[in-house]
Amino acid sequence: MAMQISEEIKSLMCGTWLPAIMATVLQGVKELPVQHRNLILTKMCTSCEDLAMMGAVGIKSGMSWDEYVKFLEGLPPPIGPWTIKRTGDIFDLFYECSIGADGRPRCHCPLVQLGITEPLPECCSGGADLAGRMISTATSKLVAKAEVIGSPLRNGESFCHYRVHISH
C-alpha cells in the first residue's frame, strides 16, 4: 500500500526523479548484449503500445471505421496526426512527427518526447506493432504482418510510415 505523499513531492518524483532514473536504466540497457537489450526494449514497447491503445490512439466504443480515421487525423502532436490509406488488405499508416527545436522530426516515443532518451531505432518496430494493433482493433481482423517502411531514424523520412497486412 502506498503511503500518503504530498502533491509537491509527487510532482518532484514524476517530473524529476522518475525521468532521471529511467534515463539511467536506459543507458544501462544500451550497454547490454544485443539479445538482452532487444528483449527489454521489446517489453517496454509492448507496455507503451498497451497504454497508447487504452488512452491515446485506440478506437473508442461505438466508433465506425470512418469515425476512427477522422479521430486519428485530428489527434494533436505529439500523439498525432495520423493518416491511413488502404489498398485491399494492406493499410499504410503515416504518423506526422512533431518537429523539435532543432527543426528535425521528433520520435513519438513518450520517453523521447519527455527528453529521457534519444530515439532508439529498435523502438521503430514498436511503432509498427502499435499500428498493427490499431488496425486489428478497428477492423476486428488479425494482422499478418506490421512493418516499418520509413522513419526519421531508419531512413531519414520526415514522418513514420508503417504498413500493416491483415489476414483474410
Secondary structure, 3 states (H helix, E strand, C coil): CCCCCCHHHHHHHHHHHHHHHHHHHHHHHHCCCHHHHHHHHHHHHHHHHHHHHHHCCCCCCCCCHHHHHHHHHCCCCCCCCEEEEEECCEEEEEECCEECCCCCEECCCHHHHCCCCCCCHHHHHHHHHHHHHHHHHHHCCCEEEEEEEECHHHHCCCCEEEEEEECC
